[in-house]
Amino acid sequence: QVQLVESGGGLVQAGGSLRLSCAASGMIFSAYTIAWYRQAPGKQREFIALITRDGTTNYADSVKGRFTISRDNAKNTVYLQCNSLNSEDTAAYYCNTNVYGKTYWGQGTQVTVSS
C-alpha cells in the first residue's frame, strides 16, 4: 500500500523559511513523479511543484524563485524548501503521486505565515 507522510510545517514569520518533507513507502520511489499541492481555507487545492523520476522540476508561477523541490531516492523522500514566505503561502501542504493509475495523497502539513 502506497503511503505518503508530510512533515515540516509550522508557524513562521513573513520572510522566513521552512523545509517540508514527504516520505513515501509501498512503492518504487525512484520511478515516480512526486508533486506538492496546497489548499488554503475556502480555496481549491492548487499545484505548487513537481519533480519527475529523472529530476526534472516544474513550479507554479506563485512560488517560482522562492520554493525549491528536490528528492533523495535513498531516503524515499521529496523535499520542498520554502523561502521568502508570505501570508498568501498559509495553507495545508500535501504531496501526491500516481502509481499504476491510482492517485495517492498524504495527510498534509500546515504552514502558517504570520505578518
Secondary structure, 3 states (H helix, E strand, C coil): CCEEEEECCEEEECCCCEEEEEEEECCCHHHCCEEEEEECCCCCCEEEEEECCCCCEEECCCCCCCEEEEEEHHHCEEEEEECCCCHHHCEEEEEEEEECCEEEECCCEEEEEEC
